């Protein structure tokens, strides 16, 4: 059932009621924000934005208002940054001032600003520092985690081999493999692929990423106070989040009962030990709820973005079989048919490395980024942004910047190759965001993307069920994230 018209009608009724009681609350704020489309009371710039494709709406407004402008999502102003230069100047060159986490109501309702991804100030700095240090201790970016990814990649190969080249939807299998890597770090162990609880958890993650990116998710961000009371598919988001929270809490309780302070097994153990060390400190940021939210952030983020990237990557390889063949040629020459690909191999595989980067640039997994906020009153490009002003760095506009990429609308791995065919790093590659809030799992995700993809191509040819010219690599849903269209393929053993 399509609830969109019902929801719009209900919204209009609620807005009318609110207007009757509205007592002159001003939409403006102190300071001097960049110009933008004139907002209406309560609804802000709703009529200039398409919740089903926010990015294209923002890009259209850029044509009129330039690279830096202001929009209102409901009653909240957001300063939008478009293009490489504007985003780099804010997030990288002035990273400290733009390091706050901005408003994302659909997620805040669950996190309440807790956990590593959505906290602010000293709490965020302490949690991030602790997480980076702890994850390094458990092999993030080292040989130990590489071996873990290689083992999981072979588990996925074995599962695909069982299909005997029959059509298969890769969504669940890829998600389970990727999730098991982060599970081994935060929970200390992997799950069997047929574990019913694990299947449920992975399904919840996949479902929520789609719902967060849907029209309903975007409408919640526009009108959180109204959508909170309205029925509709958006409420499933919070039900899913709660189920994930209860699972993490159950894991924390098990860890508490079996904790050995002399031998921490994983991230949860280390956090519990930190809680013990600071239990007498009234200002400590290390509490059970923060542990649950931080672990949830790591589990959700470490599962969905990488699995979606790989799922999109396979679809693109089927769309361009010549590129799939070229990747296989590099694997055959550098790795051979028997040894597992290693992360060091990428140095001798420039085309494959470029293709992995191009997949991430092209698909824009989080096209609008995650909102930032300025941490102090900030002068930026002739404007004054008061402390706490929401910032929307449109990463799509960076990856599609014609000053940085020769043909940004096309899928072309040569965007990351130099004249001699060597891999070329690009400052405008911001798949993991940039600056102080750059994804702390970037190193792990890079390793996973390369190792999973090369291991799969080493063992299989991915054959589509439809002609390559009919394969649609545009997103099915574009909102908070870009979600690929569902598909099946045949994994033909090499």
C-alpha positions, 0 to 999 in steps of 0.5 A: 500500500502507498501511504505517501498521499495519506501522509501528505494529507495528514501532514497538511492537517497537522501543519494547519493546526500548528499554524493556529497555535504558532506564536510568531516563532522566527525561522531565522537565527542569529548570525548571517547565513548564506542565502537560499530559497525562502522558507515557509513557516513550519514546512521550511523548503519542503516544496523545493525538495523532493524527499524521494531524491534529495540529492538532485533537489540540492544540486538543482538549488546549487545552480541558482544559489552557488556552492554554499547556501542555506535551506530549511528542513522543517524549521531547522536551517542547514548550510549546504556545501557543494563541490570539492573546494567548498567541502574540503575548505570546511571539513579538511582545512577547517576541520576542528570548527566543522567537527560537530555532529549535526541533526539527523532526527530519524537516528537521534530518536534512537541514539539520543546523541549517545554512541560514537557516531552521533555524540559531540564535544569531549564525549565524542573525542574521548569515545573516538580516541578510545575506539581507534586505540582499541580497534588497532589493538584488535588488528584493524589495519594489521595482518591479523584482521586481513587474515580474518577477512581472507577466511571470511572471503573463503567462507563466502566462496564456499557458499557460492560454490554450493549454488552450482551456478544457479541464480542467486541473490547475493544480498544476504550472503554478502551481508553475513560475510561482511558482518562477521568481520566486524562481529569478530572485532566487537563480539570476539567471534563470528556467526555461522551463516545459518544461525537464525539470530544472525540472519535476523540481525543482518536482515534488520540492518539491511531493512533499516538502511533502506528505510532510512534512505526512503521517502519515509525516512526523509520525511521524518527528518523534515518533520520529526515532531509530526512523524513521531505521532503518525502511523506508517512504515517509518515506525519500523525503523525504531522497532528494528533499532530496538531489536538490534539494541537488545541483541547488543545489550544481551552480548554485553551482559554475557561479556560482563559475566565472563570478563577476564580483566587480564585477557580482554577478548574484544571491543566490548571487554575493553570498554567494560574494563574502561568502565571499571577503571572510571566507575568512581569518576562522576564525569566519565563517559564510559557507561553501559548505555554508551557501550551499547550505542557505540557497539551498535554504531560499529556493528551497523556501520561495519555491516551495511555500507561495505556490504552495499558497496560490494553488492553494487560492485558485482552489479557494475562488474556484470554491466561491464564484463570487459572490466571484470575480465581485466580485473581477473587478468590482474589477479591471475598475473599477480596472485595466481589461481591458488593463493588468497589475494592479500592487501599488499597485492593492490600495489601491483594491481593498479587497475583493480585498485582504481576500479574499487575506488571508482565503484565507491566514487560512482555509487556515493553510498552516503550521497549527502554525507552525515550532517555536521555542525560548527563547534563555535561561531564561524566566519566562512566565505563571508558569512557568519555561522553561529555555533551549532549551525547544521552543515550538509556536506553533499559528498555526491557533489564532490564525486561528481565535480567536473573540475576533479573528474573528467567525466564524473557521470560515467563509470570509468576507473581511469579517473584513478589512473595516471598516464602510465596506468599507475594508481592515482590518489585523488583528494576529491575521493571522499567515500569515507567523508573527510576531516575530523569526522572521517569514518573510523572504520575506513582502513577496515572497509578499504581492506574488505572491499579489495579482498572480498572483491578480488577473492570472488573474481578469482574464483567466479565469473559473475554472469547476469540473467539479463543482457548487460545493456539492460542492467540498471546501475542507478540506485533503487532508493536515494536518500540518506544512502544509495541502495542498489536495485535487487538482482540475481546472478550466476556464479560460474566457477573458473 
